[in-house]
């Protein structure tokens, strides 16, 4: 029996519900795509009004990042991994570039700019982190290979369980003692466990995963924005003093990452979508993870978390500008 709406009937019919669902999905998608704007606005607001964001501290920051990683687990598809097995070259190239280019660039920039030890360690920690989930959104905007981006983010996140503590200890040990085991346990706690939970939910309780799926990307964006604004607000005075130097360091790190991430696959003859995807994956780091690890592993020096907050703003803006230019000026 079809729905016959009358003047006395206020219940939405099936078509109205579908239209409402499409409208909600469009709003959530638009909110997600505008994540660089939200990050920039929140960071700017945190300077005059830090109290709006500084309530997000300690375990709450860890929980916020865990929410991001849970969302990534819900995005995983078995078909993506099957495609990697058939053509493993591009993702392997991207992950190798991720952990060769960014740690080396971070250490080089820290040395060239003679950053104070806490800021140098924080920048190196950013460089040693895996690709961020925001790169998947930017890859979509750039008309690159979204599935490859998701696979690369996943593989670099898994590799980070060992490589992030190892590389941080190797490169940052000249500045301060680095507890590699503590970093390893932190990475397991905030990366591997939530991501695995998301994958288990998708495979074991697909109905719940389907309902959570559409809201997880905007929630992840909100979590990243709040983490960044919290660090900016809590380190307001240091940022006002060190801001120009840190901004330059982040621009050099991420700008170099985007450029080398594009150049390496180009020199190896990879097609345009692969070049764009690797560039975005290498240039955009999981800065939220860097902030959490800095807060946990280097608690004696709160400044260590500041480069991660600046990094999140810089790579979001650079990545979105680059992706928009690719989308408008270059063929897909």
N, C-alpha and C positions, 0 to 999 in steps of 0.2 A: 504494500500500500504506500503510495507516494505521499510526501509531506505537502499538505495544502495549508499555506500560511494565511491566516485571517487577521482582522484587526485585533482580535482577542488572543492571538497566539504569539508568544514572545520566544518560544524555543527555537533555536537555529536549526534549520534543516541540514541535510548532509552536505549540500553544495556550499552553504554558508560556513559550515565547519571547515571544509576543505580550503575555502578562500582565506578564512582566518588563520589556518595553519600555514598557508603559503606566505601570508603577510608577516606572521611571526618569524618564519624562517628567513625571510628577506631582511627583516630588521636585525636579527641576530647576525646574519652574514655581513651586513653593512657595518655593524658595530665591530665585528672581528677585523674586517679589512681596514678599518680606521685606527688600528692599534698604535701606529706611530704617533698619531695626533693625541690620543689619550695619554700616552707615555710622556710626551712633551708638555702637555698641559698640566699633568699631575706633578711633574718635576718642577715646573715653574711655580705652581701653587704652593708646593712644599717649602719654598724659600721664605715667603712672607708669613705663611700659616703652617708651620711644621706640625702643630698639634693635631691637625686634621689627619695625619698619617702615622705619627710616631707611636700610636697605640699598637701598631703591628710590629712586635718585637719577639725575639727568642723563639719559643716553640711555634708561635703563630706563623712566623716566616717559613719555618720548616713545613708546616702543614699547607701553607699556600703553594709552595713549590711542589709538594707531593700531589696536590690537586692538578697541577699542570702535567706532571708525569703520568698521573692516572688517565688524564684525557688523551695523552699520546698512546697509551696502551689500548684505549678504546678505538683508536684510529687504525690499528694494525690489521692488515689483511694477509691471509695465507698466500693469496695470489701474487702479492708484491714480492714475497720471498721466493716464490717459484720463478718469477721473472728474473730475479737476481741470479739464481742458479743457472739459468739459461744464458745470461749475458752479464757475468760478474765484473767485467772490466770497469765500466763507469762508476759504480758504487765503491769499488775497491780503490780506484783512483781518487775519488772524492774524500774518502776516509783517510787515506794516506796523506793527502794534501792538508787535511784538517789538522792532523797531529804533527806534521812537519813544518808547515808554513806558520801557523798562528803562534805556537810556543816560541819558535825562533824569532819571529817578528816582535813579540812582546818583550822578550829578553833584550833584543837589540834596541828597541825604542826606550825601554827603561834605562839602559846604560847610556844611550846618546843624550837623553834629556836629564840624566843624573837625578832621577826621582829619589825622594827620601825612601829609606828602606820599606816602611809600611805600604807606601803607594806602589813601589816597584814590585813587591810581592803580590799585591792585589792585581796589578796589571798582568803579571805573569800567570796568576791563577786564572784570570779571564782567558788568556791565550791557550791554556792547557785544558779548558773545558770543552765538551762536545758541542756540536751544532745545536742551536735552539729550536724549539717547536715553532717559533714565530717565522722561521725560514720557510716553512711549508706554506704559510699564507702569502709571503712575499713571492715565492715561486709561482703560485697561482696567478698573482697579478702580472708577473713577468712573462706569462705564456710559456713557461718552461715545463719541465717534466715533474709533475707533482708527485707521482708514485715513486720516482727515483729519489726525490727530496725526502719523502717519508722514510724510505728504506735507508738512505744515508744518515738521516737523523737517528734512526733506531740503531744502526750499526755503530755509529760514533758514540752513542750513549752507552751501549754495551761495552765497547772498547774502553770507554772512560773509566770504568770501574777499576781497571788496572793502570791505564796510561795517565789519567789525571793526577793521581797521587805520585806516580813515578816521575813524570816530567816536572811537576811542581817541585818535588824534592831536589831534582837534579839542577833545575835552573834558578830556583829561589833560595836554595840552601846557602848561597854566598851572602845573602842578606840577613836571614834569620834562620834558626833551626826549624826544620819542617818535620812534623810527626806524620810520616807516610801512612802508618797503620791507622791513625785517627782519621785521616782524610779518606782512606779506603772504606772504613766503617761508615763514615758520613755519606759517601757516595752510594753505598749499598742501601742505606736507610732511606735516602730521599730520591733516589733514581730507580734502582732496580726493583725494589719491593712494590712501590705504587704502579710502575709500568707493568710489572708482572700481574698485579691485581686487575688492571684494566684489561689485559689480554685474557685472563681467566674469566672475567665477567662476560666478555664478548663471546667467548667460546662456550661457556657453561650456562649463562643466563642471557641469551641473546635478546629477549624481550626487554629486560632492564637496560641492557647496553644500547638498544635502539632508542629508548626514551631518554637516556642520558646523553647520547651522541650529539644531538643538535645544540645542547646547551653547554657542552664542555669547552669548545673553542672560545666563546665569549667569556666564560668563567676563567679560562686560562689567561686570556688577555687581561681581565680584571685583576687576577692574582699577580701577574708580572708588573702591572702598573702600580699596584699598592706596595709591592716589595721595593720597587725603584724609589717611589715617593717617600717611603719610610726611611730609607737610607739617606736620601737627600735631606730630609727634614732633620734627622738625628745628627747629621754631620754638617749642618748648615754653615757654621762658622768656618770649619776647615775648607768647605767647598768655596766659600767666598774668597778665602785666602789662596787656595791652590787651584781654583777652578780653571783659569786659562791654561795652566800647564797640563792639567789632567785632560782637558778638552782636546788639546793638541795631541797628547799621547793616544787618546782614544781614536781620534781622526786618522792618525798615522797607522795605528794597528788595524782598524777595520777597513780603512781605505786600501791599505796594502793587501789585506786579505781578499777583498773583492777583486782587486786587479790581478793578483797572482792566481786566485782561484779561477779566473777566466783564462789567463794566459797559459797555464799549464795544460789544460785539456785542448786548447787551441793549437799549441805546438805539437800535440800528439794526434791531431787530426780528428778530434771528436766533433760531432755535429753541433749546431748552434744551441738547441735545447739543452744538451748536456753541458755545454760551456756555461750557459746562464745558471743552470742548477748548481753546478759545482762552485761557481763564483758566490752565489748566495749562501750556500751551505758553509763555505770556508769563511766568508766575511761576517756571518752572523753567529754569535756564540750564545750558549746558555748562560747568560749573565746572572740570571736568578740563582743558578747553582753556584756560581762564583761568589755571590753575596752570602749565601747560606754557609758555604765551606769556609769563607773568610771569617764569618761571625763565630763559627764553631771551632775551627782549627787555630785561629789567631785572635782569640778573644782578648788577649792582653793589649792588642792594638786595634781599636775600632776603625781606624783610618783604612785598614786593609780592605774593608768592604766598599769603600767609596769608589774605586775604579770600576767595580762591577756595576754600580748604579749609573755612573756616567756612560759606561759602555752600552748599557741597555738602551739609553736614549739615543746615543750616536748611531749604533748599528741599525736601530729601527728606522731612524730618519734616512740615513744613507741608503739602506736597503730598499725602502719604499720609493725613494726618488729614482734610484737606478731601475727598479722594476717598472715604474711608470714610464720612464724614458724608453726602455726596451719595448714595452707594450704599444706605445704610440708611434715610435720612430722606426722600429725594425720589424720585419716580417716574422711570424711565429715559426 
